Amino acid sequence: MAKRRSKPNISQEVLERARAELRGSLNKPAASASEAESASAAAKAKPVVRSAGLATRRVPTKEELDQEYRHIIRDLRAVLTLAGGLFLFVIVMALFVVPHIF
């Protein structure tokens, strides 16, 4: 099998946002129970708005996809060639070799 380059499964934007949230949550002091309840009530009342939706996502071009999945296409081509060769082998065996044995 072809060796694949190591690349994260998520976009750089999502990774940076997660790192920022992690840094922000680590620097906050521990809240008291009453503050935690008021914060959870406020979070329930206010709807969550996500700024980066599917409509704003960048769609990769065909050339980028071809470059990214080149190793998969090569592996699929090898598997299909092997399967086709074995299929032809079975047909030849069924037509010419097996009838002469019995």
Secondary structure as UniProt FT lines:
FT   HELIX           12..27
FT   HELIX           33..45
FT   HELIX           54..56
FT   HELIX           62..68
FT   HELIX           70..92
FT   HELIX           93..97
FT   HELIX           98..101
//
